[in-house]
Amino acid sequence: PFRAVLLNTVKRWSFMFKQHLTDHVKSSLYDLRDFIQKTDAGLKVDVPEGDYNALVECMGHLGAVRARVPETDNMFEPLKQAIDLLKIYQQELSEEDYQLLEELPEQWANTKKTAASVKQTVAPLQAIEVNLL
């Protein structure tokens, strides 16, 4: 009886760990996808001179990208390792998850480039607003 209880407990913990890894991988991928979509849309908005609210919103998107860079730049390799570990234990992810893992690094790089470009574009507008204070 002890052995059966022990095996049952190990199986439950094993399942919980695999489920946790799967949830972590999926939530990381989908969170980044949503962040990229929202940020790219926000950075594409033109900021006319004198529109303080549009400038503040744009600066918010730039700040969000800057804050997320250290974490996101280093997240792809650990996610790949987690997926490889899940494969060893016959835990497969959906095709959409694999596709996101392939596409997101390039999309993230493009978002960072867009943010750098927009930062250069709004810098003069920011200086104008500073001078108005």
HELIX and SHEET records of a PDB file:
HELIX    1   1 PHE A    2  LEU A   43  1                                  42    
HELIX    2   2 TYR A   52  ASP A   73  1                                  22    
HELIX    3   3 PHE A   76  ILE A   88  1                                  13    
HELIX    4   4 GLU A   95  LEU A  132  1                                  38    
END                                                                             
